Amino acid sequence: MSHTVESPSVEEHAKARIINDAPHYRSVPVALRYEPGREPDAVRCVFPSGIEWAFRRELLETGLRAPARRGPVSVWPCGRAQVIVEFHSPDGVAVIQFDTRPLVRFLRRTYTEAAAPATRV
């Protein structure tokens, strides 16, 4: 009998500010997810509305330091403590601002989890 060990997922919760023309920005909770058993190279941003964007983990990591784009997603640093993530769809563009710290913490956890199965007995 063979047992498949499924890699646990990593989830981090962050507040995101939706950037638009309104005078006050609206913050929303966002779940950042990494599921190595499902897509080992992808991370997901899940919004309260149920909208979910998946993109390469490498894009998020690169975008913390310098502007990066892949397909419909762009990521770039905004000052020393924030990161902008821009999502393009046929319905329009969503521009979201995150604090950098939860994104860095999330990425560290994803790399720790990705390395963990190789060290498990």
C-alpha positions in Angstrom: 0.0 0.0 0.0 1.3 3.4 -1.0 0.6 6.6 0.9 0.9 10.0 -0.7 1.9 12.7 1.7 0.3 15.9 0.7 2.2 19.1 1.4 0.5 21.4 3.7 -0.5 24.8 2.4 0.8 28.1 3.7 -1.6 30.9 4.4 -0.9 34.4 5.5 -3.5 37.2 6.1 -2.7 40.7 5.1 -4.5 44.0 4.8 -4.5 45.5 1.3 -5.5 49.0 0.3 -7.5 49.3 -2.9 -6.1 52.2 -4.8 -8.6 54.2 -6.9 -9.8 57.8 -7.5 -11.7 58.0 -4.2 -10.3 60.4 -1.6 -10.0 57.6 1.0 -8.5 54.2 0.4 -10.4 51.2 1.4 -8.6 48.4 3.2 -9.7 44.8 2.7 -8.4 41.5 4.2 -6.5 39.3 1.7 -5.5 35.7 2.2 -2.1 34.9 0.6 -1.9 31.2 -0.2 0.7 28.8 -1.3 -0.3 25.2 -2.1 2.8 23.3 -3.1 0.9 20.1 -3.8 -1.4 22.0 -6.2 0.9 24.5 -7.9 4.5 24.5 -6.5 5.5 27.7 -8.4 2.3 29.7 -7.7 1.0 31.9 -5.0 -2.6 33.1 -4.7 -4.2 36.3 -3.5 -7.8 35.6 -2.4 -10.1 38.6 -1.8 -13.2 38.7 0.4 -15.4 38.8 -2.7 -14.1 35.3 -3.7 -11.9 36.7 -6.5 -8.6 34.9 -6.6 -5.5 35.7 -8.6 -2.7 33.1 -9.0 0.7 34.1 -10.2 4.3 32.9 -10.0 5.9 33.1 -6.6 9.1 34.4 -8.3 7.1 37.4 -9.6 6.2 38.4 -6.1 9.7 38.0 -4.8 11.2 40.0 -7.7 8.6 42.7 -7.4 9.6 43.4 -3.7 12.9 44.8 -5.0 12.2 46.1 -8.5 9.3 46.4 -11.0 8.3 43.1 -12.4 5.5 41.9 -14.7 4.3 38.6 -16.0 1.1 38.4 -18.0 -1.7 40.3 -16.3 0.1 40.8 -13.0 2.6 43.5 -12.1 4.4 44.0 -8.8 6.7 46.8 -7.7 8.1 48.4 -4.6 6.5 51.6 -3.4 8.9 53.3 -1.0 10.6 51.2 1.7 7.5 49.7 3.3 4.9 49.1 0.7 4.4 47.0 -2.5 2.0 47.6 -5.3 0.3 44.7 -7.1 -1.6 45.5 -10.2 -4.1 42.9 -11.7 -5.3 43.3 -15.3 -8.4 41.6 -16.5 -11.0 42.1 -19.3 -13.1 43.9 -16.7 -10.4 46.5 -15.9 -7.4 47.0 -13.6 -7.2 46.6 -9.9 -4.4 48.3 -8.1 -3.7 47.0 -4.5 -1.1 48.3 -2.0 0.3 45.9 0.6 2.7 46.5 3.5 5.9 44.7 2.6 6.4 42.9 5.9 3.5 40.3 5.6 4.5 39.6 2.0 8.1 38.9 3.0 6.9 36.7 5.9 4.6 34.8 3.6 7.4 34.2 1.0 9.8 32.9 3.7 7.1 30.5 4.9 6.5 29.3 1.3 10.2 28.5 0.8 10.5 26.8 4.2 7.5 24.7 3.3 8.8 23.9 -0.1 12.1 22.7 1.4 10.4 20.7 4.2 9.3 17.6 2.3 12.9 16.9 1.2 13.9 16.8 4.9 11.0 14.7 6.1 11.5 11.0 6.8 
